């Protein structure tokens, strides 16, 4: 989804979109689409992976929140801030 420019020529911040790769059940942030494939990145960062558009479904908000909390908990235990 393309963000529209404001009257001042600025673009508002993009709201992250999250999706599920139905082949593996992995949750990711949609980074873009290249060569007919959707690029997903793990929530909180990491290596992107490509997914066929037919294998991408919108992620349920509760699953996104759960994954973000899980990631923060892992980082706090390992001392990464």
Secondary structure as UniProt FT lines:
FT   TURN            7..8
FT   STRAND          18..21
FT   TURN            22..25
FT   STRAND          26..34
FT   TURN            35..36
FT   STRAND          37..42
FT   TURN            43..44
FT   STRAND          49..52
FT   HELIX           53..55
FT   STRAND          56..58
FT   HELIX           61..78
//
